[in-house]
């Protein structure tokens, strides 16, 4: 927070804001009429300051950023209000003036890097184009500037990167290229729209550090859009919370985090798994209901239908009465809550609930020595090139018990999803076994039997909840018919009436009303679609459910609802869940045991409390350090991994992590580069694969601690 405080002091010393938005109203013209997207929005960004903008999907965050760029499309228009950049009102600027400002003084970094890069142009050509167009530089000068900027964003071998096409570099490197492109003209204002959402947590940590360092180095002010409150705490000086097109709370980051003064802000914090949350005694609390549609907003407070503190005659007055107002002694801290002085804000974020922990049963799934290799060719399409082996899974072993949640964590490319494909029968293992024990005691080797050879009972016994709920439903069939088809496939019920009754039971199980049976997928929200995915997965009463990033595509409040739904169903059905995730905060909250994978190997496994306390495998230590935590009372060690995940086609010799390990120098004789580490048992049920000596492991400090 020291760097943030320094930037805040610089901002206070400068009188004129870089960006000042006042009473902004934005609408979009549609066939259904005019849709108000942003209303009465105001915020201010001072020189050298980072302003965070948070809220659920559809709240208007990206619309505000696009309005600053004056890029709202043909049907978007600014109805009223002003957007002043260094005192100049952009709403009155001509197209010629906007072209002068865009890219040179105001730059934007989008969420998906590949959407901003031309796949047919080399990186060097795209970078040099920026300074040639904006600053009329010569090609030689532009190339030198581009190489310097690639070094500034810490890309290895800048000359090689300049000659590469976008598809030849990793996602993290692509995002660094976009940041370099945005900074080439030394802009005064940098708009960052979810710049790390598509990245692994370790890559995200590197990008966050890079953004803060470059902000200090180049003096750029930032408007940082994110749904990740932990990321905002690490990155920003001030914060604006948006809901349904309006700013509902704003102030210094630490002030808002420690003294939140709007029920929606408090609802967001109750929906995320902070360190004190516990799935048994202190569960997450999802915000009830859904945000209102833009043309169906209530009179008065937009959050009123979902607010536990709603008071008739106060919160439902005219929209004019719901203006931003001081939230306390600090004039910079403001809220849009009419009852700010009446609500007891001292109430703890998490409410205690008395519930017994679900007892863990016998082993249901036993994976032993599982390997999955792919044979590929350098030019397989045309029959040329030598054969190469991709080692996606290497000697995977673990047990999963009845009513237990086993989390599998690691970066993209570590083999998590490949393991899931083998278990689901979409792939068969190269070696090893994955024995699934049925309710009748029979065993099925999932590793050797593809899905097309499994009977309906075997298919029903292990089911999957996918990451993206939007792609898992047939858009041309109703919700009820899709669940009915699953029941037919699993031979559940003897008659149509019995299946109909079971379908309605499943809707009730996932807390959806009966009338949803007749709805089409396009009529459902993202969270409702994921609930339907859960209902289908439980149609055949599975013994094991593989949940592959089931909440990562959802808003934080919807994440909480779906997470609690999975936990409730698990308690009732006593099923085993394999939870694949990169979000360690969620893992800490719901998992009983954790398996950490790196480059196809299991590098650490143990109970959740063992994984989150020292000693750690060095890779686990880096993962914990990279996880953003939205709690000002928590301090973290900062460990940023250098380099990218090696290729599974050409893995490094010895320890798979040795090319990025910050502790390798503590192992003598080059052992890490020569031999794969054996499994070392640190405690009962806790094992790692690492060459570090026991005394070094014993001296490890906690990564996460109370400040």
C-alpha positions in Angstrom: 0.0 0.0 0.0 3.1 2.3 0.3 3.2 2.9 -3.5 -0.6 3.7 -3.4 -0.1 6.2 -0.6 2.7 7.9 -2.5 0.5 8.2 -5.6 -2.3 9.6 -3.5 -0.1 12.3 -2.1 1.0 13.3 -5.6 -2.7 13.4 -6.7 -3.6 15.7 -3.8 -0.8 18.1 -4.6 -2.2 18.6 -8.2 -5.2 20.8 -8.4 -6.5 19.8 -11.9 -7.9 16.3 -12.4 -6.7 14.2 -15.4 -10.3 12.9 -15.8 -13.5 14.4 -14.4 -16.8 12.9 -15.2 -19.9 14.8 -13.9 -23.6 13.7 -14.0 -23.1 11.5 -17.0 -26.2 9.9 -18.6 -25.7 7.4 -21.4 -28.5 5.7 -23.4 -28.7 3.1 -26.2 -31.4 3.2 -28.9 -32.9 -0.3 -29.5 -35.9 -1.7 -31.2 -37.6 -1.8 -27.8 -36.9 1.9 -27.4 -34.3 4.0 -25.5 -32.5 2.0 -22.9 -30.7 4.0 -20.1 -27.3 2.4 -19.5 -25.6 4.9 -17.2 -27.3 7.5 -15.0 -26.0 10.4 -12.9 -22.4 9.0 -12.9 -19.6 11.1 -11.6 -16.0 10.3 -10.7 -12.6 12.0 -10.7 -9.1 10.7 -11.5 -6.2 12.9 -10.3 -2.7 12.9 -11.9 -0.8 9.7 -11.0 -3.8 8.1 -9.4 -5.4 4.7 -10.0 -9.2 4.7 -9.7 -10.9 1.3 -9.5 -14.4 0.7 -11.0 -16.2 -2.4 -9.7 -19.7 -4.0 -10.0 -21.6 -6.8 -11.5 -21.9 -7.5 -15.3 -24.1 -5.0 -17.0 -23.7 -2.3 -14.3 -22.1 0.1 -16.9 -18.4 -0.1 -16.1 -17.2 -0.7 -19.6 -19.8 1.7 -21.0 -18.2 4.5 -18.9 -14.7 3.6 -20.3 -16.1 3.5 -23.9 -17.7 6.9 -23.3 -14.4 8.3 -22.3 -13.0 7.0 -25.6 -16.2 8.3 -27.3 -16.6 4.8 -28.8 -20.2 4.0 -28.0 -21.2 2.8 -31.5 -24.0 4.0 -33.6 -26.8 3.4 -31.2 -25.1 4.7 -28.1 -25.2 8.4 -27.1 -24.3 10.7 -24.2 -27.6 12.3 -23.2 -26.2 14.8 -20.7 -23.2 15.4 -18.4 -19.6 16.1 -19.1 -16.4 14.1 -19.5 -13.4 16.4 -19.0 -9.9 15.3 -19.9 -7.4 17.9 -18.5 -10.3 20.4 -18.4 -11.4 19.8 -22.0 -14.9 18.4 -22.4 -14.7 15.3 -24.7 -18.5 15.3 -25.2 -18.0 18.5 -27.3 -14.8 17.4 -29.1 -14.8 16.9 -32.8 -13.8 13.6 -34.5 -10.5 15.1 -35.6 -9.7 16.2 -32.0 -10.7 12.7 -30.7 -8.4 11.1 -33.2 -5.6 13.2 -31.8 -6.3 12.1 -28.2 -7.0 8.4 -28.7 -3.9 6.3 -28.4 -1.6 9.2 -27.8 -3.0 10.8 -24.6 -5.8 8.4 -23.7 -5.2 4.7 -24.2 -7.2 1.6 -23.5 -6.3 -2.0 -22.6 -9.1 -4.5 -23.3 -10.0 -7.7 -21.5 -9.1 -10.2 -24.3 -5.6 -9.4 -25.8 -6.2 -11.4 -29.0 -9.1 -9.1 -29.8 -6.7 -6.2 -29.9 -4.0 -7.8 -31.9 -4.0 -8.4 -35.7 -3.3 -12.1 -36.2 -1.9 -11.5 -39.7 0.8 -8.9 -38.6 4.0 -9.5 -36.7 4.2 -7.9 -33.2 6.9 -5.5 -34.3 4.8 -4.1 -37.1 1.9 -3.5 -34.8 4.0 -1.8 -32.2 5.9 0.5 -34.5 2.7 1.5 -36.2 1.6 3.3 -32.9 4.5 5.8 -32.8 4.6 6.2 -36.6 0.9 7.2 -36.6 0.8 9.3 -33.4 4.2 10.8 -33.3 5.3 10.7 -37.0 8.4 8.8 -36.0 10.7 7.2 -38.5 10.7 3.4 -38.8 14.1 3.2 -37.1 13.0 5.4 -34.2 9.7 3.5 -33.9 11.5 0.2 -33.8 13.9 1.4 -31.1 11.0 2.7 -29.0 9.2 -0.6 -29.4 12.2 -2.6 -28.2 12.7 -0.4 -25.2 9.0 -0.7 -24.3 9.1 -4.5 -24.6 12.0 -4.5 -22.1 10.0 -2.1 -19.9 7.1 -4.7 -19.7 9.7 -7.4 -18.9 9.3 -9.5 -22.0 12.2 -11.9 -22.6 14.2 -11.6 -25.8 12.4 -8.5 -27.3 13.9 -9.0 -30.7 12.4 -12.5 -31.0 9.0 -11.2 -29.8 9.1 -8.4 -32.4 9.5 -11.0 -35.2 6.7 -13.3 -33.8 3.0 -13.4 -34.7 0.4 -13.1 -31.9 -0.4 -16.8 -31.9 3.2 -17.6 -31.2 3.3 -16.1 -27.7 1.4 -16.9 -24.5 -1.7 -15.1 -23.2 0.3 -13.3 -20.5 2.9 -12.1 -23.1 0.0 -11.0 -25.4 -1.4 -8.9 -22.6 2.1 -7.3 -21.9 2.2 -6.5 -25.6 -1.1 -4.6 -25.4 0.1 -2.7 -22.3 3.3 -1.8 -24.1 1.3 -0.7 -27.1 -0.9 1.5 -24.9 2.1 3.1 -23.2 4.2 3.7 -26.3 2.9 7.3 -26.7 3.2 8.0 -23.0 -0.5 8.6 -22.4 -1.7 10.7 -19.5 -4.7 8.4 -18.9 -4.8 4.6 -19.2 -8.2 2.8 -19.3 -7.9 -0.9 -18.3 -11.0 -3.0 -18.8 -10.6 -6.3 -16.9 -7.0 -6.6 -18.2 -6.2 -9.8 -16.2 -9.5 -11.8 -16.2 -8.4 -14.3 -18.9 -5.0 -14.9 -17.3 -3.7 -17.4 -14.8 -3.3 -16.2 -11.2 0.5 -16.2 -11.4 0.5 -14.3 -14.7 -2.1 -11.9 -13.2 0.3 -11.2 -10.3 3.0 -10.3 -12.7 0.7 -8.0 -14.8 -0.5 -6.3 -11.6 3.0 -5.6 -10.5 3.9 -4.4 -14.0 0.9 -2.0 -14.1 1.8 -0.5 -10.7 5.5 -0.1 -11.7 4.7 1.4 -15.1 2.2 3.7 -13.5 4.9 5.1 -11.2 7.5 5.2 -13.9 5.5 6.8 -16.7 3.2 8.8 -14.5 0.0 7.6 -16.2 -3.3 7.9 -14.3 -5.5 4.8 -14.5 -9.2 3.9 -14.6 -9.0 0.2 -13.6 -12.2 -1.8 -14.3 -12.5 -5.2 -12.5 -15.0 -7.4 -10.7 -12.1 -8.7 -8.5 -12.1 -6.7 -5.2 -8.8 -8.2 -4.1 -7.2 -7.0 -7.3 -8.6 -3.5 -6.8 -7.1 -3.4 -3.2 -3.7 -4.3 -4.6 -3.8 -1.9 -7.6 -5.9 1.2 -6.9 -5.8 4.3 -4.7 -9.6 5.1 -4.9 -12.7 3.1 -5.7 -16.1 3.6 -7.2 -18.7 0.9 -6.9 -21.4 0.7 -9.6 -24.8 -0.9 -9.5 -27.4 -0.8 -12.3 -25.9 2.1 -14.2 -25.1 4.3 -11.1 -22.2 4.9 -8.8 -23.4 3.8 -5.3 -20.3 4.4 -3.3 -16.9 6.0 -3.8 -13.9 6.9 -1.7 -10.3 5.8 -0.9 -9.9 2.1 -1.3 -9.1 1.4 2.4 -11.9 3.7 3.5 -14.5 1.8 1.5 -13.1 -1.6 2.4 -13.0 -0.9 6.1 -16.1 1.4 6.4 -18.4 0.4 3.6 -21.6 2.6 3.6 -23.9 1.1 1.0 -25.8 -2.2 1.3 -24.7 -3.3 -2.2 -21.0 -2.9 -1.3 -21.5 -4.9 1.8 -23.4 -7.5 -0.2 -20.4 -7.9 -2.6 -18.1 -8.5 0.3 -20.4 -11.1 1.8 -20.4 -12.9 -1.5 -16.6 -13.5 -1.7 -14.7 -16.0 0.4 -12.6 -13.8 2.7 -10.1 -15.6 5.0 -12.6 -15.9 7.8 -15.3 -17.6 5.7 -16.1 -21.2 6.4 -18.5 -23.4 4.4 -19.9 -25.0 7.6 -19.9 -22.3 10.3 -19.7 -19.0 8.3 -21.0 -19.6 4.8 -21.1 -17.1 2.0 -24.3 -15.0 1.6 -25.4 -14.3 -2.0 -27.2 -11.1 -2.8 -30.9 -12.1 -3.3 -32.6 -11.6 -6.6 -31.2 -10.2 -9.8 -30.2 -6.7 -10.9 -33.2 -4.9 -12.6 -33.3 -4.7 -16.4 -32.5 -1.2 -17.6 -36.1 -0.5 -18.6 -37.5 -1.9 -15.4 -35.6 0.0 -12.7 -37.6 0.8 -9.6 -38.4 4.4 -8.5 -35.9 5.6 -6.0 -33.0 3.3 -5.0 -32.2 0.8 -7.8 -30.9 -1.7 -5.2 -34.1 -1.5 -3.1 -35.7 -4.8 -4.3 -32.6 -6.8 -3.2 -31.8 -4.8 0.0 -32.3 -6.1 3.5 -32.4 -2.6 4.8 -35.1 -1.3 2.5 -37.6 1.0 4.2 -40.8 2.1 2.5 -41.3 5.8 2.2 -37.5 6.4 2.4 -35.8 4.2 -0.2 -38.6 4.4 -2.8 -38.9 8.1 -3.2 -38.1 9.9 -6.4 -34.9 9.3 -8.3 -33.9 12.9 -7.5 -33.9 12.0 -3.8 -31.3 9.2 -4.4 -28.3 11.5 -5.0 -24.8 10.8 -3.8 -24.2 12.1 -0.3 -21.4 12.2 2.3 -20.9 8.8 4.0 -19.1 10.1 7.0 -16.5 12.6 8.2 -14.4 12.1 5.1 -15.9 14.3 2.4 -14.3 12.1 -0.3 -16.3 9.1 0.9 -19.8 9.2 -0.6 -22.8 6.9 -0.9 -26.1 6.7 -2.7 -27.9 5.2 0.4 -30.7 7.2 1.9 -30.4 5.3 5.2 -26.7 5.7 5.6 -27.1 7.2 9.1 -29.7 4.7 10.2 -28.1 1.3 9.3 -25.9 -0.5 11.8 -22.7 -0.8 9.8 -20.9 -2.5 12.6 -22.6 -5.8 11.9 -20.0 -8.4 10.9 -19.8 -9.4 7.2 -20.3 -13.1 7.8 -23.2 -14.4 9.8 -22.5 -17.5 11.9 -24.6 -20.6 11.1 -24.7 -23.7 13.2 -24.3 -26.7 11.0 -22.4 -29.9 11.5 -19.6 -30.7 9.1 -20.4 -33.5 6.7 -18.6 -36.7 7.8 -16.2 -38.0 5.1 -16.8 -41.7 4.0 -14.9 -44.4 2.3 -12.8 -44.0 -0.9 -15.1 -43.7 -4.0 -12.5 -42.8 -6.6 -8.9 -44.0 -6.5 -6.4 -42.7 -9.2 -3.1 -44.6 -9.3 -0.1 -43.8 -11.6 -2.3 -42.2 -14.3 -0.5 -40.9 -17.3 -1.8 -39.4 -20.5 0.5 -38.8 -23.4 -0.4 -37.4 -26.9 1.6 -38.3 -30.0 1.8 -35.4 -32.3 3.8 -34.3 -35.3 5.4 -31.0 -36.3 3.4 -31.2 -39.6 0.7 -33.7 -38.9 -1.7 -32.3 -41.5 0.6 -33.1 -44.4 2.4 -36.2 -42.9 5.7 -34.6 -42.3 7.8 -33.9 -39.3 9.0 -36.2 -36.5 6.7 -37.6 -33.9 6.6 -35.7 -30.6 5.1 -36.7 -27.3 3.0 -34.3 -25.2 3.1 -35.4 -21.6 -0.2 -33.9 -20.3 -0.5 -36.1 -17.2 2.5 -37.7 -15.5 2.0 -40.2 -12.7 -1.1 -38.8 -11.1 -2.2 -40.5 -7.9 -4.9 -39.5 -5.3 -8.0 -40.8 -3.5 -11.3 -39.1 -3.3 -13.8 -40.1 -0.6 -17.6 -40.0 -0.2 -18.9 -36.5 0.6 -15.4 -35.0 0.2 -14.5 -32.0 -2.0 -11.0 -32.4 -3.6 -9.8 -29.3 -5.3 -7.3 -29.5 -8.2 -5.4 -26.3 -8.8 -2.7 -25.1 -11.1 -2.0 -22.8 -14.1 -3.5 -23.3 -17.5 -1.6 -26.2 -19.3 -0.8 -28.0 -16.0 -3.1 -31.0 -17.0 -6.2 -30.3 -14.9 -8.7 -30.5 -17.7 -6.9 -33.4 -19.3 -7.4 -35.4 -16.1 -11.1 -34.5 -16.2 -11.4 -35.7 -19.8 -9.9 -39.0 -18.8 -12.2 -39.4 -15.9 -15.2 -38.5 -18.0 -14.2 -41.0 -20.7 -13.5 -38.4 -23.4 -9.9 -39.6 -23.4 -8.4 -42.9 -22.3 -5.2 -43.0 -20.2 -1.8 -44.0 -21.6 -1.0 -45.8 -18.3 -2.5 -46.2 -14.8 -5.9 -46.7 -13.3 -8.9 -44.6 -12.1 -11.1 -46.9 -10.2 -14.7 -45.7 -9.4 -16.5 -47.7 -6.8 -20.3 -47.9 -7.3 -23.0 -47.9 -4.7 -23.2 -51.7 -5.1 -19.5 -52.2 -4.5 -18.6 -52.9 -8.2 -15.6 -51.1 -9.6 -15.1 -49.4 -13.0 -11.7 -48.4 -14.4 -12.5 -44.9 -15.8 -9.0 -44.6 -17.2 -9.4 -47.5 -19.6 -13.1 -47.3 -20.7 -14.1 -44.5 -23.1 -17.5 -42.9 -22.7 -19.0 -44.7 -25.8 -18.4 -48.1 -24.2 -19.9 -47.1 -20.8 -23.5 -48.1 -20.0 -26.0 -45.6 -18.8 -25.4 -46.4 -15.1 -21.6 -45.8 -15.5 -22.2 -42.5 -17.3 -24.6 -41.4 -14.6 -22.2 -42.3 -11.8 -19.7 -39.6 -12.8 -21.0 -36.3 -14.2 -19.5 -32.8 -15.0 -20.4 -29.2 -14.4 -18.7 -27.1 -17.0 -17.1 -23.7 -16.8 -19.3 -21.8 -19.3 -23.0 -22.2 -18.7 -23.8 -20.4 -22.0 -22.4 -23.2 -24.2 -23.8 -26.2 -22.3 -27.6 -25.8 -23.1 -29.3 -26.3 -26.5 -30.7 -22.9 -27.4 -33.7 -24.4 -29.3 -35.0 -26.6 -26.5 -36.8 -25.6 -23.3 -35.0 -26.1 -19.9 -37.5 -28.9 -18.9 -37.1 -30.9 -22.1 -33.3 -30.8 -21.8 -33.5 -32.2 -18.2 -36.1 -34.8 -19.3 -33.8 -36.0 -22.1 -31.0 -36.5 -19.5 -33.3 -38.5 -17.3 -34.3 -40.7 -20.3 -30.6 -41.3 -21.2 -29.9 -42.3 -17.6 -33.1 -44.5 -17.5 -34.5 -42.6 -14.6 -38.3 -43.2 -14.2 -40.4 -45.7 -16.1 -43.0 -43.3 -17.5 -43.1 -39.8 -18.8 -45.1 -38.7 -15.7 -42.4 -40.1 -13.4 -39.6 -38.3 -15.3 -41.7 -35.1 -15.3 -42.0 -35.3 -11.5 -38.2 -35.9 -11.2 -37.5 -33.0 -13.4 -39.5 -30.7 -11.2 -37.7 -32.1 -8.1 -34.4 -31.3 -9.8 -35.5 -27.7 -10.4 -36.5 -27.4 -6.8 -33.1 -28.9 -5.8 -31.3 -26.1 -7.6 -33.7 -23.5 -6.1 -35.6 -22.6 -9.4 -39.4 -22.4 -9.6 -41.4 -24.9 -11.6 -42.3 -22.4 -14.3 -38.6 -22.4 -15.5 -39.3 -25.8 -17.1 -41.0 -24.0 -20.0 -38.3 -21.3 -20.4 -35.7 -21.2 -23.2 -32.0 -20.8 -22.3 -32.0 -17.2 -23.8 -34.5 -16.3 -21.1 -32.2 -17.2 -18.2 -29.3 -15.3 -16.6 -25.8 -16.8 -16.4 -26.4 -18.0 -12.8 -29.7 -19.6 -13.7 -28.1 -21.4 -16.7 -25.4 -22.8 -14.4 -28.1 -24.0 -12.0 -29.7 -25.9 -14.9 -26.2 -27.4 -15.6 -26.0 -28.5 -12.0 -29.6 -30.0 -12.2 -28.6 -32.1 -15.3 -25.4 -33.3 -13.6 -27.4 -34.5 -10.6 -30.2 -36.1 -12.7 -28.7 -39.6 -12.4 -27.7 -39.4 -8.8 -23.9 -39.4 -9.5 -21.3 -40.7 -7.2 -18.7 -38.2 -8.4 -19.2 -34.7 -9.9 -16.3 -33.1 -11.7 -16.8 -29.3 -11.5 -14.4 -27.6 -14.0 -14.2 -23.9 -13.0 -18.0 -23.9 -12.4 -18.2 -20.3 -11.1 -15.3 -18.5 -12.8 -17.6 -17.1 -15.6 -20.1 -15.7 -13.1 -20.4 -12.5 -11.1 -19.3 -12.6 -7.5 -22.8 -12.6 -6.0 -23.9 -15.4 -8.4 -20.7 -17.3 -7.6 -21.7 -17.3 -4.0 -25.2 -18.6 -4.8 -23.9 -21.4 -7.1 -21.1 -22.4 -4.6 -23.5 -22.6 -1.7 -25.9 -24.6 -4.0 -23.2 -27.2 -4.7 -22.3 -27.4 -1.0 -26.0 -27.9 0.0 -26.5 -30.7 -2.7 -23.3 -32.4 -1.6 -24.5 -32.5 2.0 -27.8 -34.0 0.9 -26.5 -36.5 -1.7 -23.1 -37.2 -0.1 -21.5 -37.2 -3.5 -17.8 -36.7 -4.1 -16.7 -33.5 -5.9 -13.6 -32.8 -7.8 -13.4 -29.0 -8.0 -11.0 -27.7 -10.7 -10.1 -24.1 -10.1 -7.4 -21.4 -10.2 -9.2 -19.3 -7.6 -7.5 -20.2 -4.3 -9.9 -18.1 -2.3 -12.8 -20.3 -3.4 -10.6 -23.4 -2.9 -9.7 -22.5 0.7 -13.4 -22.0 1.4 -15.0 -25.2 0.1 -12.2 -27.8 -0.4 -11.5 -30.6 2.2 -8.3 -31.6 0.4 -6.2 -29.9 -2.3 -4.0 -31.3 -5.1 -1.6 -28.9 -6.7 -0.5 -29.7 -10.3 2.3 -28.3 -12.3 3.2 -29.3 -15.9 1.3 -32.6 -15.6 2.7 -33.5 -12.2 1.2 -33.5 -8.7 3.7 -31.4 -6.8 1.8 -31.1 -3.5 -1.3 -32.7 -1.9 -2.8 -32.5 1.5 -5.7 -31.2 3.6 -6.7 -27.6 2.9 -5.3 -26.3 6.2 -2.0 -28.1 5.3 -1.8 -26.5 1.9 -2.4 -23.0 3.2 0.2 -23.1 5.9 4.0 -23.6 5.7 5.9 -25.6 4.7 4.9 -25.3 1.1 6.1 -26.6 -2.3 7.7 -23.5 -3.9 5.0 -23.5 -6.6 2.2 -23.6 -4.0 3.9 -20.8 -2.2 3.9 -18.7 -5.4 0.2 -19.5 -6.1 -0.8 -18.4 -2.6 1.2 -15.2 -3.0 -0.5 -14.4 -6.3 -4.1 -14.9 -5.1 -5.7 -11.4 -4.5 -7.4 -11.1 -1.1 -10.0 -8.3 -0.5 -9.1 -7.7 3.1 -7.0 -4.8 4.4 -6.2 -6.8 7.6 -4.3 -9.4 5.7 -0.7 -9.1 4.6 1.0 -11.3 1.9 4.5 -12.1 0.9 5.0 -11.1 -2.7 6.5 -13.9 -4.9 6.2 -13.3 -8.6 7.3 -16.1 -10.9 9.7 -15.3 -13.7 9.1 -16.8 -17.1 6.3 -18.8 -18.6 5.1 -22.3 -18.0 7.3 -24.7 -20.1 5.8 -26.7 -22.9 4.6 -30.2 -22.2 6.1 -31.2 -25.5 9.6 -30.3 -24.2 9.5 -30.3 -20.4 12.6 -29.4 -18.5 14.9 -32.1 -17.1 14.8 -32.9 -13.4 12.2 -31.1 -11.4 9.4 -29.7 -13.7 9.4 -26.5 -11.7 13.1 -25.8 -11.7 13.1 -23.3 -14.5 11.0 -20.9 -12.5 11.7 -21.9 -8.9 12.9 -19.0 -6.6 14.4 -21.5 -4.2 16.6 -23.5 -6.6 19.8 -21.9 -5.5 19.3 -23.4 -2.0 19.7 -27.0 -3.5 23.4 -27.8 -4.0 24.9 -29.7 -6.9 22.4 -28.8 -9.6 20.2 -31.6 -8.3 17.0 -29.8 -9.3 18.2 -29.9 -13.0 19.2 -33.5 -12.9 16.7 -35.6 -10.9 13.0 -35.5 -10.5 12.3 -35.1 -6.8 10.8 -38.1 -4.9 7.6 -37.8 -2.9 8.3 -36.5 0.6 5.7 -36.8 3.4 5.7 -33.8 5.7 2.8 -34.9 7.8 0.0 -37.4 7.7 -1.8 -36.9 4.4 0.6 -34.0 3.4 3.1 -34.8 0.6 5.3 -32.7 -1.7 7.8 -33.4 -4.5 10.7 -31.1 -3.8 14.5 -31.3 -3.3 14.6 -28.7 -0.6 16.1 -29.9 2.7 13.8 -30.5 5.6 15.4 -27.7 7.7 14.7 -25.2 4.8 11.1 -26.3 4.6 10.7 -26.0 8.4 11.9 -22.3 8.3 9.3 -21.2 5.7 7.2 -18.3 6.7 3.4 -18.0 6.1 2.6 -16.4 2.8 -0.7 -15.0 4.1 -0.9 -13.5 7.6 -2.9 -11.0 9.6 -1.3 -7.5 9.3 
